[in-house]
Amino acid sequence: MKRKPLLTAALSALLALLPALASAADAVREVRISTISYATGGKTSYSGVSGLIAQQGDLEKALAKRGVKLTWVPVSTAAVGPQINEAFANRRIDFAGYGDLPSVIANASGIRTKLLVPGGTSTTYLVVPANSSARSITDLKGKRIALHRGRPWEFPFLQLAQANRLGQNDFKLVNLNPQAGAAALSSGSVDAFFTLSDAWLLVDKGVGKIIWNSKQSPESWQMRAELWGASDFVAANPAITQLVVDAYVKAAHWASQEQNRDAYLRLQAASGLPESVLRRDYDGDAAAWKQRASPLFTDALAAHYRDVARYAKGAKLTGSDVDMPATFEPRFVNAALKSLGLTQFWSDTKVARQ
């Protein structure tokens, strides 16, 4: 009869060990980060801060010390949002650097992600054929405009239109990806093209002219891109997530320093865009160079995502409301800023109340 308590104790001890054994069996062996990639000269390069992290290799080494492999999952510029959202939905990636509107669409459709590192803004451009008489968006009323629907620059386009008392129905919007949109403008198939820095390529080829850009526009209009993580991965692997966030904050710090500006632009030129295009894209921006890559969670960031979510629902890009600030996970950035000694580096940015 005395054996029963002993057996019960042994069984209890075994049951207590099961979660630890399961955890060990399910230990992360690979971290998969998706971002825009470019193939030039037989080599693959990545955009933005992700490209800097891939080149420096510090994150790869930090993960390797834990027996974890770093895998970059490339996506093309033609369909970044849908590719990344599908990869998150199918659990093929753990993190991704991509834009605001696709992120809203993902969370509204039930794909749960967390905004881990704010990434900064990008300039958008309205381009018309070189021989066009159009001087502003009001001159394009009723005209054909190439705009890739569901991409981050759709929101700035509608902000520009609404500021001029125009809406979607005032134009014949042609849903084309950037490459097809550029070709359509060049051939005269559309009257205008709303896009990113590739607008300068059309100018340099003599087939287009820029009649508007977002450089001096309100911050709320700006297109954004951030680092997002799969919610379940982040919850289950906070230490690994912290390593990834540390790397992105460290890279943002390096890229934000004025003395590294030229080196950063040369790195970005590896994507295939000429350095002259990148310099013109950044020149004349209302935001200081340091603030373009600020990783801070701010009140303006929260307001922006509320506006984008509201727009997505109104434009029927999503079928339900979504509280985007609820996806913000600032604890990792806060820890990174503290451990890297950067708590004051972006101090002139208005930080969100936590």
C-alpha positions in Angstrom: 0.0 0.0 0.0 3.0 2.3 0.6 3.9 2.1 -3.1 0.9 4.2 -4.2 2.1 7.5 -2.8 5.5 6.8 -4.4 3.9 6.1 -7.8 1.7 9.1 -7.5 4.7 11.3 -6.7 6.7 9.9 -9.6 3.7 10.4 -12.0 3.3 13.9 -10.8 7.0 14.6 -11.3 6.8 13.2 -14.9 3.7 15.2 -15.7 5.5 18.4 -14.4 8.4 17.6 -16.8 6.2 17.2 -19.9 5.8 20.9 -20.7 9.6 21.3 -20.6 10.1 18.2 -22.7 7.6 19.5 -25.2 9.2 22.9 -25.3 12.6 21.3 -26.0 11.1 19.2 -28.8 9.5 22.3 -30.3 12.5 24.6 -29.8 13.0 27.1 -32.6 15.7 25.9 -35.1 15.0 28.5 -37.8 14.0 32.2 -37.9 12.4 33.2 -41.2 12.3 36.9 -42.2 10.6 38.1 -45.4 11.4 41.3 -47.2 11.7 42.7 -50.6 14.6 41.3 -52.6 16.5 42.3 -55.7 18.7 40.1 -58.0 21.5 42.1 -59.5 24.8 40.8 -60.9 23.9 37.2 -59.8 23.5 38.3 -56.2 20.4 38.8 -54.0 20.1 41.9 -52.0 17.4 43.1 -49.6 15.8 46.5 -49.2 16.0 49.0 -46.3 17.3 48.1 -42.9 16.9 44.4 -43.7 19.5 44.7 -46.3 21.9 46.3 -43.8 21.3 43.5 -41.3 21.8 40.8 -43.9 25.1 42.4 -45.0 26.5 43.0 -41.5 25.6 39.4 -40.3 25.4 40.2 -36.6 21.8 38.8 -36.3 22.8 35.6 -38.1 25.7 35.1 -35.6 23.6 35.9 -32.6 21.0 33.3 -33.6 23.6 30.8 -34.5 24.9 30.9 -30.9 21.5 29.5 -29.9 21.5 26.9 -32.6 19.1 28.9 -34.7 19.4 29.4 -38.5 18.5 32.7 -40.0 16.7 32.4 -43.4 15.8 35.4 -45.5 12.5 34.8 -47.5 12.5 37.1 -50.6 9.5 38.6 -52.1 9.2 40.6 -55.3 8.2 44.2 -55.6 5.3 43.2 -57.9 3.2 41.7 -55.1 4.8 42.2 -51.7 1.7 42.5 -49.6 -0.2 39.5 -50.9 2.9 37.3 -50.8 3.8 38.2 -47.2 0.2 38.0 -46.0 -0.2 34.5 -47.5 3.2 33.5 -46.0 2.0 34.7 -42.5 -1.3 32.9 -43.0 0.4 29.6 -43.9 3.0 30.0 -41.1 5.9 30.0 -43.6 7.5 33.1 -42.1 8.0 34.5 -38.6 8.8 38.1 -39.4 8.4 40.5 -42.3 9.3 44.0 -43.3 6.4 45.5 -45.3 3.9 48.3 -45.6 1.0 49.6 -43.6 -2.1 48.9 -45.8 -1.3 45.2 -46.4 -0.7 44.8 -42.7 -4.1 46.3 -42.0 -5.7 43.9 -44.5 -3.9 41.0 -42.9 -5.2 41.7 -39.4 -8.7 42.5 -40.5 -8.8 39.2 -42.3 -7.8 37.3 -39.1 -4.0 36.9 -39.8 -2.6 37.9 -36.4 0.6 39.9 -36.4 2.4 42.3 -34.1 4.1 45.5 -35.1 7.5 45.1 -33.5 9.7 47.9 -35.0 8.4 51.0 -36.6 10.3 51.5 -39.8 9.7 55.0 -41.3 8.1 56.6 -44.3 8.6 56.6 -48.0 8.0 59.3 -50.6 5.2 58.8 -53.1 4.9 60.5 -56.5 2.3 61.4 -59.1 3.8 61.0 -62.6 2.4 62.0 -65.9 3.7 61.5 -69.5 6.4 64.0 -70.4 4.2 65.7 -72.9 1.2 66.0 -70.6 -0.4 69.3 -69.9 -1.5 68.2 -66.4 0.0 70.2 -63.6 -1.9 68.8 -60.6 -4.2 66.0 -59.6 -7.3 68.2 -60.4 -6.2 68.2 -64.1 -6.6 64.4 -64.0 -10.2 64.2 -63.1 -11.9 61.6 -65.3 -8.5 60.4 -66.5 -6.8 56.9 -66.3 -4.4 56.6 -63.4 -2.3 53.5 -62.8 -2.5 52.6 -59.1 -1.7 49.2 -57.6 -4.6 48.6 -55.3 -4.0 47.3 -51.7 -0.4 48.6 -51.7 0.8 51.1 -49.1 0.8 54.0 -51.6 -2.9 53.7 -52.2 -3.7 55.6 -48.9 -1.4 58.6 -49.8 -3.1 58.8 -53.2 -6.5 59.1 -51.7 -5.3 61.6 -49.1 -4.1 63.8 -52.0 -7.3 63.3 -53.9 -9.5 64.2 -50.9 -7.4 67.3 -50.1 -8.4 68.4 -53.6 -12.1 67.5 -53.1 -11.8 64.4 -55.3 -12.5 60.7 -54.6 -11.9 57.3 -56.2 -14.9 57.7 -58.5 -13.4 60.9 -60.0 -10.7 58.8 -61.8 -10.5 55.7 -63.9 -8.2 53.8 -61.6 -6.2 51.0 -63.4 -5.0 48.4 -61.0 -1.4 47.7 -62.2 1.7 46.7 -60.3 4.7 49.1 -60.4 6.4 47.5 -63.4 3.2 47.3 -65.4 2.2 50.9 -64.3 5.6 52.3 -65.6 5.1 50.4 -68.9 1.6 51.8 -69.2 2.7 55.3 -68.7 5.6 55.0 -71.1 3.2 53.6 -73.8 0.6 56.2 -73.2 -2.0 53.6 -72.0 -2.6 55.7 -68.9 -2.7 59.4 -68.2 -0.8 59.2 -64.9 0.9 56.8 -62.6 1.1 56.9 -58.8 4.2 55.2 -57.4 7.4 55.4 -55.4 11.0 56.4 -56.2 10.9 54.6 -59.5 9.2 57.7 -60.7 12.7 59.2 -61.2 13.6 56.4 -63.6 10.7 57.6 -65.9 12.0 61.1 -65.6 15.5 60.1 -66.5 14.2 58.2 -69.5 12.4 61.3 -70.7 9.0 59.6 -70.7 7.5 61.1 -67.5 7.4 64.1 -65.3 6.6 64.4 -61.6 3.8 66.8 -60.8 3.5 66.0 -57.1 5.3 64.3 -54.3 4.6 63.7 -50.6 7.8 65.2 -49.2 6.2 68.2 -47.7 2.8 66.6 -47.0 1.4 66.0 -43.5 3.0 63.1 -41.7 -0.4 61.3 -41.6 -0.4 61.1 -45.4 2.9 59.3 -45.6 3.3 55.7 -46.6 4.9 53.5 -44.0 6.7 50.2 -43.7 7.6 48.4 -40.5 8.9 45.1 -39.0 6.0 42.7 -38.2 6.0 39.4 -36.4 3.6 36.5 -36.3 1.7 36.9 -33.0 2.0 33.3 -32.0 5.7 33.2 -32.7 6.3 36.4 -30.7 4.3 35.1 -27.8 6.1 31.7 -27.7 9.6 33.0 -28.4 10.2 36.4 -26.7 14.0 35.9 -26.4 14.4 35.1 -30.1 12.1 38.0 -30.9 14.2 40.3 -28.8 17.3 39.3 -30.8 15.6 40.2 -34.0 14.3 43.5 -32.7 17.8 44.4 -31.2 19.3 43.9 -34.7 16.7 46.1 -36.4 17.1 48.9 -33.8 20.9 48.7 -34.0 20.7 48.9 -37.8 18.3 51.8 -37.7 20.7 53.6 -35.4 23.6 53.1 -37.8 21.5 54.2 -40.8 20.2 57.3 -38.9 23.6 58.8 -38.4 24.4 61.5 -40.9 28.0 60.2 -41.3 26.7 56.9 -42.6 24.2 58.4 -45.0 26.4 58.0 -48.1 27.3 54.4 -47.2 23.6 53.6 -46.6 22.6 55.0 -49.9 25.3 53.0 -51.7 24.0 49.9 -50.0 20.5 50.6 -51.1 21.8 51.2 -54.7 22.6 47.5 -54.7 18.9 46.9 -55.2 19.3 48.1 -58.8 18.0 51.7 -58.4 20.8 54.2 -59.3 22.2 56.1 -56.4 21.2 59.3 -58.1 17.6 58.2 -57.9 17.9 57.4 -54.2 19.5 60.7 -53.4 16.7 62.6 -55.2 14.2 60.5 -53.4 15.5 61.6 -50.0 16.5 65.2 -50.8 14.1 67.9 -49.8 12.2 65.7 -47.3 10.5 67.5 -44.5 11.6 64.9 -42.0 15.2 65.0 -40.8 17.5 62.2 -41.9 17.7 60.8 -38.4 14.0 60.6 -38.0 13.3 58.6 -41.3 14.4 55.4 -39.6 13.1 56.1 -36.1 11.9 52.9 -34.4 9.8 54.7 -31.8 6.1 54.1 -31.2 4.5 57.5 -31.3 1.0 59.0 -31.0 1.3 59.9 -34.7 2.0 56.3 -35.6 -1.1 55.1 -33.8 -3.2 57.8 -35.4 -1.8 56.9 -38.9 -2.8 53.2 -38.5 -6.2 54.1 -37.2 -6.7 56.3 -40.4 -5.4 53.5 -42.7 -7.7 51.0 -41.1 -10.7 53.3 -41.4 -9.8 53.9 -45.1 -9.4 50.2 -45.8 -12.8 49.5 -44.4 -14.4 52.4 -46.3 -12.7 51.4 -49.6 -13.9 47.8 -49.1 -10.4 46.4 -49.0 -11.4 44.9 -45.6 -14.7 43.6 -44.5 -14.4 44.4 -40.8 -13.0 47.0 -38.4 -9.6 46.3 -36.8 -7.9 48.1 -33.9 -4.4 48.5 -35.3 -2.8 50.1 -32.3 -3.8 46.9 -30.4 -1.2 45.1 -32.6 1.6 47.3 -31.4 4.2 45.5 -29.2 6.6 48.2 -28.0 8.3 46.3 -25.2 10.9 44.8 -27.4 12.0 48.2 -28.9 12.0 49.7 -25.4 14.3 46.9 -24.2 16.5 47.3 -27.2 16.9 51.0 -26.7 17.9 50.5 -23.1 20.4 47.7 -23.8 22.0 49.5 -26.7 22.1 52.8 -24.8 19.8 54.6 -27.3 17.0 55.8 -25.1 17.8 59.4 -25.9 19.0 59.1 -29.5 15.5 59.7 -31.1 14.3 61.8 -28.2 13.0 64.6 -30.4 10.4 62.2 -31.7 7.0 62.4 -30.0 6.7 59.1 -28.2 3.3 57.4 -27.7 1.9 57.2 -24.2 2.3 53.6 -23.1 
